């Protein structure tokens, strides 16, 4: 069975070697790079067993991208909500789930489930804040992963996108097969100002709190996922028209 590997990073500017990967199941670290081949160098190595290949990597590669143990910093939903008022430049989200329980208890979801036109509130607290923040030149952006065919919850959010975008967001969609090909993380998260990640924690389908991540290598990993998702995703209305 194939390992569940995650790319942590590379010290290379272009070629991608040497690089560090992490086995998400076992915790083992895989490093690849140029082999150490000079016989005089190899002869100095201790405990080099048959079948093992010594490789050479810059010290900075391990410092920057080797997995680190961290103590989770978890904030409640009130503190999480304040991040949308205090960020300086960009708030970007990846949504990967097939349903969100909080959506399904709203009057608008009841309208959607009944096959009725949804009467969106364009002046609720969220829309007012988006307009206020984007009015200062800040950006709200999302990529929503959708299955083929989309789940009811994903179809509801496709309709929701017209309201949020009218308020000032930029929302795009990406098929799950493409997300899997890109090896995007199966996590919901926000990145604020490319320096702070809020990893959303769910109990079943209910959002309960968020873990804040500021360690630069970890933030960089989420930023790489953001860049890949944003490059391949398409506007929500174009995506909906192609269903």
C-alpha positions as CSV (number, residue, x, y, z in Angstrom):
1,X,0.0,0.0,0.0
2,X,1.4,3.4,-1.0
3,X,2.5,5.8,1.7
4,X,0.4,8.9,2.5
5,X,3.2,11.4,1.8
6,X,3.1,15.2,2.1
7,X,5.5,17.5,0.5
8,X,7.0,19.8,3.2
9,X,9.4,21.9,1.1
10,X,12.5,22.2,-0.9
11,X,15.7,24.2,-0.6
12,X,15.9,24.4,-4.4
13,X,14.7,27.5,-6.2
14,X,13.5,25.6,-9.2
15,X,14.5,21.9,-9.6
16,X,12.8,20.6,-6.5
17,X,15.8,18.7,-5.2
18,X,16.8,18.2,-2.4
19,X,13.4,18.0,-0.8
20,X,11.6,16.9,2.4
21,X,8.4,14.8,2.5
22,X,6.6,13.5,5.6
23,X,4.7,10.2,6.0
24,X,1.4,11.5,7.6
25,X,0.6,8.0,9.0
26,X,3.9,6.9,10.4
27,X,5.5,10.2,11.1
28,X,8.7,9.1,9.1
29,X,10.5,11.7,7.1
30,X,11.7,11.1,3.6
31,X,14.6,13.3,2.2
32,X,15.9,13.1,-1.3
33,X,18.8,14.8,-2.9
34,X,22.1,14.1,-4.7
35,X,23.8,10.9,-3.6
36,X,27.2,10.9,-1.8
37,X,29.3,8.8,-4.2
38,X,33.0,9.5,-3.6
39,X,34.4,6.3,-2.2
40,X,36.6,8.1,0.3
41,X,33.6,10.0,1.7
42,X,31.4,6.9,1.8
43,X,34.2,5.0,3.7
44,X,33.9,7.5,6.6
45,X,30.2,6.7,7.2
46,X,29.3,4.5,10.2
47,X,26.4,2.0,10.2
48,X,25.7,2.3,6.4
49,X,23.9,-0.9,5.7
50,X,23.4,-2.8,2.4
51,X,20.8,-1.1,0.3
52,X,21.1,2.3,2.0
53,X,22.1,5.3,-0.1
54,X,23.7,8.3,1.6
55,X,22.5,11.7,0.3
56,X,23.7,15.2,0.7
57,X,21.3,18.0,1.7
58,X,21.9,21.6,3.0
59,X,21.6,22.0,6.7
60,X,18.9,24.7,6.1
61,X,16.7,22.2,4.4
62,X,16.3,20.2,7.6
63,X,16.0,23.4,9.7
64,X,13.3,24.8,7.5
65,X,11.2,21.8,6.5
66,X,11.8,18.9,8.9
67,X,8.5,18.3,11.0
68,X,8.5,20.1,14.3
69,X,6.5,19.2,17.4
70,X,4.2,22.1,18.4
71,X,1.8,22.8,21.2
72,X,-1.6,23.6,19.5
73,X,-2.9,27.1,20.1
74,X,-6.7,26.8,19.9
75,X,-9.0,29.7,20.0
76,X,-12.8,29.8,20.3
77,X,-15.2,30.9,17.6
78,X,-15.5,34.5,19.0
79,X,-11.8,35.0,18.9
80,X,-11.7,33.4,15.4
81,X,-14.4,35.8,14.2
82,X,-12.3,38.8,15.3
83,X,-9.5,37.8,12.8
84,X,-11.8,39.0,10.0
85,X,-11.7,42.5,11.4
86,X,-8.0,42.7,12.3
87,X,-6.2,41.2,9.3
88,X,-4.2,43.7,7.2
89,X,-4.2,42.6,3.6
90,X,-5.7,39.2,2.6
91,X,-8.0,36.6,4.0
92,X,-8.0,33.4,2.0
93,X,-9.9,30.1,2.6
94,X,-9.8,26.5,1.3
95,X,-13.2,24.7,1.8
96,X,-12.9,20.9,1.4
97,X,-16.0,19.5,3.2
98,X,-19.1,18.0,1.6
99,X,-21.5,19.6,4.1
100,X,-21.5,22.2,6.9
101,X,-24.0,21.6,9.6
102,X,-24.3,25.3,10.4
103,X,-25.6,26.0,6.9
104,X,-28.4,23.4,7.2
105,X,-30.1,25.1,10.2
106,X,-30.6,28.4,8.3
107,X,-33.8,29.7,6.7
108,X,-32.0,30.0,3.4
109,X,-31.0,26.4,3.4
110,X,-34.7,25.5,4.1
111,X,-35.6,27.5,1.0
112,X,-32.9,25.7,-1.0
113,X,-34.0,22.3,0.1
114,X,-37.6,23.1,-0.8
115,X,-36.5,24.1,-4.3
116,X,-37.4,27.7,-3.8
117,X,-35.4,30.8,-4.8
118,X,-33.1,31.7,-1.9
119,X,-33.7,35.1,-0.4
120,X,-30.2,36.1,0.6
121,X,-29.6,38.9,3.1
122,X,-27.1,41.2,1.4
123,X,-26.8,43.4,4.6
124,X,-26.0,40.9,7.3
125,X,-23.0,41.1,9.6
126,X,-20.7,39.1,7.3
127,X,-21.5,41.2,4.2
128,X,-21.2,44.5,6.1
129,X,-17.7,43.5,7.3
130,X,-16.6,42.3,3.9
131,X,-17.7,45.6,2.3
132,X,-15.9,47.5,5.1
133,X,-12.6,45.5,4.7
134,X,-12.6,45.4,0.9
135,X,-13.4,49.1,1.0
136,X,-10.0,49.6,2.6
137,X,-8.3,47.6,-0.2
138,X,-8.2,44.2,1.5
139,X,-9.1,41.0,-0.2
140,X,-11.4,38.1,0.7
141,X,-10.8,35.0,-1.4
142,X,-11.9,31.4,-1.3
143,X,-11.6,28.1,-3.2
144,X,-14.4,25.6,-2.6
145,X,-13.8,22.0,-3.5
146,X,-16.8,20.3,-5.2
147,X,-17.5,16.7,-5.9
148,X,-18.8,15.3,-9.2
149,X,-21.8,15.6,-8.9
150,X,-21.7,18.3,-6.2
151,X,-23.4,17.4,-2.9
152,X,-26.5,19.4,-1.8
153,X,-24.3,21.4,0.6
154,X,-21.9,22.3,-2.2
155,X,-24.8,23.4,-4.5
156,X,-26.1,25.5,-1.7
157,X,-22.8,27.3,-1.4
158,X,-22.6,27.8,-5.2
159,X,-25.8,29.8,-4.8
160,X,-24.4,31.5,-1.8
161,X,-21.3,32.6,-3.7
162,X,-23.3,35.2,-5.7
163,X,-24.2,37.0,-2.4
164,X,-20.7,36.9,-1.0
165,X,-19.1,38.0,-4.2
166,X,-21.6,40.9,-4.4
167,X,-20.3,42.0,-1.0
168,X,-16.7,41.9,-2.3
169,X,-15.4,38.4,-2.0
170,X,-13.7,36.5,-4.9
171,X,-14.9,32.8,-4.8
172,X,-13.7,30.1,-7.1
173,X,-14.4,26.3,-7.3
174,X,-12.2,23.3,-8.0
175,X,-13.3,19.7,-8.7
176,X,-12.3,17.2,-6.1
177,X,-10.5,15.0,-8.6
178,X,-8.3,18.0,-9.5
179,X,-7.7,18.8,-5.9
180,X,-6.6,15.3,-5.3
181,X,-4.3,15.5,-8.3
182,X,-2.7,18.6,-6.9
183,X,-2.5,16.9,-3.5
184,X,-4.2,19.7,-1.7
185,X,-4.7,19.1,2.0
186,X,-8.0,17.6,3.1
187,X,-8.4,20.5,5.6
188,X,-10.4,23.6,5.9
189,X,-8.3,26.6,6.8
190,X,-8.0,30.4,6.4
191,X,-4.7,32.2,5.7
192,X,-4.5,35.7,7.0
193,X,-1.8,38.0,5.5
194,X,0.3,35.0,4.5
195,X,1.6,34.8,8.0
196,X,-1.2,33.2,10.1
197,X,-3.2,30.0,9.4
198,X,-6.4,29.3,11.2
199,X,-7.0,25.5,10.8
200,X,-10.7,24.8,11.4
201,X,-11.6,22.0,13.8
202,X,-14.9,20.2,13.4
203,X,-16.9,17.8,15.6
204,X,-18.6,15.8,12.9
205,X,-19.9,18.5,10.6
206,X,-20.0,21.3,13.3
207,X,-17.2,23.9,13.5
208,X,-16.1,24.0,17.1
209,X,-12.9,26.1,17.2
210,X,-9.7,26.9,15.3
211,X,-6.0,26.2,15.7
212,X,-3.7,29.1,15.0
213,X,-0.4,28.2,13.2
214,X,2.4,30.8,12.9
215,X,5.4,28.6,12.5
216,X,6.9,29.8,9.1
217,X,7.5,26.4,7.5
218,X,4.0,25.3,8.3
219,X,2.5,28.5,7.1
220,X,4.5,28.2,3.9
221,X,3.1,24.7,3.3
222,X,-0.5,26.1,3.5
223,X,0.5,29.0,1.3
224,X,1.8,26.6,-1.4
225,X,-1.6,24.8,-1.3
226,X,-3.3,28.2,-1.6
227,X,-1.2,29.1,-4.7
228,X,-1.9,25.8,-6.4
229,X,-5.6,25.8,-5.7
230,X,-6.0,29.5,-6.8
231,X,-4.1,28.8,-10.0
232,X,-6.4,25.9,-11.1
233,X,-9.8,27.0,-9.6
234,X,-12.4,28.8,-11.8
235,X,-14.9,31.5,-11.0
236,X,-18.0,30.1,-9.2
237,X,-20.4,31.2,-11.9
238,X,-18.4,29.6,-14.7
239,X,-18.1,26.4,-12.6
240,X,-21.9,26.4,-12.0
241,X,-22.6,26.9,-15.7
242,X,-20.6,23.8,-16.6
243,X,-22.4,21.4,-14.2
